[in-house]
Amino acid sequence: MSSDEVNWRAYLAEFHRERAGIAEAVLSRALAGDHSPYRWLARAVSATAGTVLDLACGSGPMSRELAQPGRTVIGLDLSEYELALAAERGPGPWIRADALQLPFRDASIDVVTSSMGLVVVQPLSRVVEEVARVLRPGGVLAAIAPAIRPLGPRDVRVLTSINGRLRTKPQFPGPVELTGFAKTLAQCGMRPVEDARERYRFSIRSRADAELVMSALYLPNTRWSRVESAIQYLEDRVKKHDVVDVAIPMRRLVAIK
Ligand SMILES: C[S@@+](CC[C@H](N)C(=O)[O-])C[C@H]1O[C@@H](n2cnc3c(N)ncnc32)[C@H](O)[C@@H]1O
């Protein structure tokens, strides 16, 4: 393995051990208008869905967003540290398992949701295959994933400055913009019914905010001194402008079996 290749399995295990709950800490404060990306994803789930599986659930924000009488929301993740936090925050059930081998019977789930999971669990084709297997006919996959647009000119300036300090971009194990997703869905007997985009913003008002958002990024092969430099850039901007918005463009994808 060259020094630039990433052992994602090991990197993710360590990242989510050290920083359990950090995705939720950032995304629950990311807003488009008055709502978080979790609320946006929850809106794609029918009120009649009785059994929902939240894939790569992390600290469990979607389970809480989706809770309603008569519904079971199962949170599944590979990280025991994320699940320990999830269990402190909500009733579960919480299951430690690999999204590539779901411990459920065929056609037993009404809806599968995933916030950020489809760009993390790889290969995507195997995840979708598993999702299609456990969904009942007519069942729905609803997911949100990071995207490269929409971005305004000011967003581009801030993100370019951050990436310049990092000398890289935040990375994910999966392809940017989920290349090949539509083809994968079709191969698994699923049909896309929505592909929408939304710009969320995380407002930075202090150095602590800057540290939080920068610590939430997957940056394998990036020295901490570079992250520090990006934090310093954000802190300097906050001193000048009081608030700095970091844009988080997101995509919501919905497919039906
Ligand atoms: C970016 S976090 C998203 C967490 C949560 N869905 C949220 O949006 O706050 C990605 C999650 O994927 C989990 N994960 C990574 N590989 C996995 C796998 N093979 N199976 C299940 N979960 C996995 C990580 O442990 C982590 O909790």
The ligand as an ORCA input file, in Angstrom:
! r2SCAN-3c Opt
* xyz 0 1
  C     -20.383     10.023      8.976
  S     -20.913      8.911     10.247
  C     -22.676      9.179     10.170
  C     -23.358      8.866     11.462
  C     -24.863      9.236     11.517
  N     -25.618      8.546     10.486
  C     -25.057     10.726     11.413
  O     -25.373     11.208     10.312
  O     -24.876     11.416     12.427
  C     -20.716      7.327      9.456
  C     -21.061      6.119     10.348
  O     -20.882      4.919      9.566
  C     -20.469      3.889     10.447
  N     -19.913      2.784      9.644
  C     -18.754      2.764      8.941
  N     -18.602      1.593      8.314
  C     -19.706      0.846      8.600
  C     -20.156     -0.472      8.227
  N     -19.431     -1.240      7.406
  N     -21.338     -0.895      8.702
  C     -22.092     -0.123      9.538
  N     -21.716      1.126      9.924
  C     -20.542      1.606      9.459
  C     -19.473      4.609     11.347
  O     -19.212      3.856     12.539
  C     -20.193      5.939     11.583
  O     -20.998      5.897     12.731
*
